[in-house]
């Protein structure tokens, strides 16, 4: 495993678990942690990548990104875009498969409309001339693991404890309402995706103590309204910080690579 920097900040790094230039596919992992928890890093996926490597020869890379409160939205998303471009520039990656857990899944969902969401995000903060472009990337599949997909409904369901960490990552309620497609009033059901994977896999551990099925149900409804095909898998895969270490979840990813 080797670390590379895609920016000057210590957290603007990627971790290459395995890479073979002859491989035609690369799994890219994006960690969770409520946009702010330094305990969550690309190391979260050490166990999962070990399972996958033992069963299939495929490239695997993890992304770290800057955390709040040091930065606010949309800079987490911008970091992920920059990291993906670094991967494209420095590694033969072929098709990209994105795996995101918790707010890592939020970031994966945001990537589907990354240009629009960065532009909208800056409407509520000091306008920046940051350029984001992923036009070269070929994303074949996305895997969403126990994700947050609608900040407004999350705060409504869980109250002040969750509102505190959401507010920590955004400059205002208006900004976090417009940060994902599900709650945005600017993006509509008909807004085209800027990245269009051919496969959408949604997973939810029924034992997750931090997120009920509500967020997953909201995403399912969103995809249904868009007439976007998806697959939903649920199971007893442990608590929120356990499920991405489960071999059964790794097997789901392998089966859909």
C-alpha positions in Angstrom: 0.0 0.0 0.0 1.3 3.4 -1.0 0.2 6.9 -0.3 0.2 9.8 -2.8 -0.8 13.5 -2.4 -3.2 15.2 -4.7 -2.9 18.5 -2.9 -0.9 20.4 -0.3 -3.1 19.6 2.7 -2.1 16.4 4.8 -5.6 15.0 4.2 -5.5 15.5 0.4 -4.1 12.0 -0.1 -5.0 8.7 -1.7 -4.0 5.2 -0.6 -3.3 2.6 -3.3 -4.2 -0.8 -2.0 -3.5 -2.6 -5.2 -2.8 -1.6 -8.7 -2.0 -3.5 -11.8 -1.8 -1.5 -15.0 -3.3 -4.4 -17.0 -6.5 -4.3 -14.9 -9.5 -2.7 -16.7 -11.4 -1.7 -13.5 -10.6 0.3 -10.4 -12.6 0.5 -7.2 -12.3 3.9 -5.5 -13.4 4.0 -1.8 -14.7 7.2 -0.1 -15.0 7.1 3.7 -17.6 8.6 6.0 -17.4 10.2 9.4 -20.0 13.0 9.3 -17.7 15.3 7.3 -15.6 15.9 10.4 -14.4 12.8 12.3 -10.6 12.3 12.0 -11.0 8.7 13.1 -12.6 7.9 9.7 -10.1 7.7 6.9 -9.4 5.5 3.9 -8.0 3.1 6.4 -11.7 2.2 7.1 -11.5 0.0 4.0 -8.4 -2.1 5.0 -10.5 -5.1 5.9 -12.8 -4.9 2.9 -9.9 -4.5 0.4 -8.2 -7.5 2.0 -11.3 -9.6 1.3 -11.6 -8.4 -2.2 -7.9 -8.8 -3.0 -8.1 -12.4 -1.8 -10.9 -13.1 -4.3 -10.4 -10.9 -7.3 -7.5 -9.1 -9.0 -8.8 -5.5 -9.3 -7.3 -2.1 -8.7 -8.3 -0.5 -5.3 -7.7 3.0 -4.2 -9.0 5.0 -1.1 -9.5 8.7 -1.0 -9.0 11.1 2.0 -10.4 14.6 1.9 -10.3 17.7 4.1 -12.7 17.8 7.1 -15.0 20.3 8.7 -14.9 22.7 10.4 -11.7 23.6 8.6 -13.6 23.5 5.4 -17.2 23.7 4.4 -19.3 22.4 1.5 -18.6 22.2 -1.4 -14.9 21.7 -0.6 -15.3 18.1 0.5 -16.8 17.4 -3.0 -14.1 19.4 -4.7 -11.4 17.4 -3.0 -13.0 14.1 -4.2 -13.1 15.5 -7.7 -9.4 16.5 -7.5 -8.5 13.1 -6.1 -10.3 11.3 -9.0 -8.5 13.5 -11.5 -5.2 12.7 -9.8 -6.0 9.0 -10.1 -6.8 9.4 -13.8 -3.6 11.3 -14.4 -1.2 8.9 -12.6 -2.7 5.5 -12.9 -4.1 3.3 -15.6 -7.5 2.9 -14.1 -10.0 1.9 -16.8 -13.5 1.8 -15.5 -14.1 3.4 -12.1 -16.4 1.8 -9.5 -17.2 4.2 -6.7 -17.8 2.9 -3.2 -19.0 5.4 -0.5 -19.9 4.8 3.1 -22.1 7.2 5.1 -21.2 10.7 4.0 -18.8 9.0 1.6 -22.1 7.8 0.0 -23.3 11.4 0.1 -20.3 12.5 -1.8 -20.7 9.7 -4.4 -24.3 10.8 -4.9 -23.2 14.4 -5.2 -20.7 13.4 -7.9 -23.6 12.6 -10.2 -24.3 16.4 -10.4 -20.9 17.7 -9.2 -20.7 20.8 -11.4 -24.1 22.0 -10.5 -23.8 21.2 -6.7 -20.4 23.0 -6.5 -21.9 26.1 -8.3 -25.0 26.0 -6.1 -22.8 25.5 -2.9 -20.9 28.7 -3.7 -24.1 30.7 -3.9 -24.3 30.5 -0.1 -20.6 31.2 0.5 -17.9 33.4 -0.9 -17.8 32.8 -4.6 -14.7 31.0 -5.7 -13.2 30.4 -9.1 -12.5 26.7 -8.4 -12.9 24.7 -11.6 -14.2 21.2 -11.3 -14.2 18.8 -14.2 -14.6 15.0 -14.4 -15.4 14.8 -18.1 -12.6 12.2 -18.6 -13.8 9.8 -16.0 -15.7 6.6 -16.9 -17.8 5.6 -13.8 -19.4 2.2 -14.5 -21.0 1.5 -11.1 -21.7 3.2 -7.7 -22.1 1.4 -4.4 -23.8 3.3 -1.6 -23.3 1.9 1.9 -25.5 3.1 4.7 -25.5 6.6 3.2 -26.9 10.0 4.0 -28.8 11.3 1.0 -31.1 14.1 2.3 -29.7 16.4 5.0 -33.1 18.1 5.7 -34.9 14.8 6.3 -31.9 13.6 8.4 -32.1 16.5 10.8 -35.9 16.2 10.8 -35.7 12.6 11.9 -32.9 12.8 14.5 -33.0 16.4 15.8 -30.3 18.6 17.4 -27.6 16.0 17.7 -27.5 15.4 14.0 -28.2 19.0 13.1 -25.0 19.9 15.0 -22.7 17.9 12.8 -24.6 18.8 9.6 -24.4 22.5 10.4 -20.7 22.0 11.1 -20.1 21.1 7.4 -22.2 23.8 5.8 -22.5 27.6 6.1 -26.3 27.6 6.5 -29.5 25.6 6.5 -30.2 26.8 3.0 -26.8 25.5 1.7 -27.2 22.1 3.2 -30.8 21.8 1.8 -29.3 22.4 -1.6 -26.3 20.1 -1.2 -27.9 16.9 -2.5 -30.4 16.2 -5.2 -33.1 14.8 -2.9 -33.8 18.1 -1.0 -32.7 20.6 -3.6 -35.3 23.0 -5.0 -32.9 24.1 -7.7 -32.2 20.7 -9.1 -35.3 18.9 -10.3 -36.3 15.3 -11.0 -35.4 15.9 -14.6 -32.0 17.5 -14.1 -29.6 15.2 -16.1 -26.8 13.4 -14.2 -23.4 14.8 -15.2 -21.9 11.4 -14.4 -24.1 8.5 -15.5 -23.0 5.1 -14.2 -24.6 2.0 -15.7 -25.2 0.4 -12.3 -26.5 1.7 -9.0 -26.2 -0.5 -5.9 -27.7 0.7 -2.6 -27.0 -1.3 0.6 -28.2 -0.9 4.1 -27.4 -2.8 7.3 -30.6 -3.5 9.2 -28.5 -3.3 12.4 -27.2 0.3 11.7 -27.7 2.1 15.0 -27.1 5.6 13.5 -29.2 5.6 10.4 -32.6 4.0 10.0 -33.9 2.8 6.6 -35.4 6.3 6.1 -32.5 7.7 4.1 -32.3 4.6 1.9 -36.1 4.7 1.3 -35.8 8.3 0.3 -33.1 7.5 -2.2 -35.1 4.6 -3.6 -38.1 6.9 -4.1 -35.8 9.4 -5.8 -34.5 6.8 -8.3 -38.0 5.6 -8.9 -39.2 9.1 -9.8 -36.2 9.5 -12.1 -36.9 6.0 -13.6 -33.3 5.2 -12.8 -32.7 1.5 -12.4 -31.0 0.4 -9.1 -30.5 -2.6 -6.9 -31.2 -2.6 -3.2 -29.6 -5.0 -0.8 -30.3 -5.1 3.0 -28.9 -7.5 5.6 -27.8 -8.0 9.2 -24.3 -6.6 8.5 -23.5 -5.0 11.8 -23.5 -1.5 13.2 -22.8 1.7 11.2 -19.0 1.4 11.6 -19.0 -2.4 11.1 -20.9 -3.0 7.9 -18.1 -1.8 5.6 -15.8 -4.4 7.2 -18.2 -7.3 6.5 -17.2 -10.0 4.0 -20.8 -10.3 2.9 -20.7 -6.6 1.8 -17.4 -7.1 0.0 -18.9 -10.1 -1.8 -21.8 -7.9 -3.0 -19.3 -5.5 -4.5 -17.3 -8.4 -6.1 -20.6 -9.8 -7.6 -21.4 -6.5 -9.2 -17.9 -5.5 -10.5 
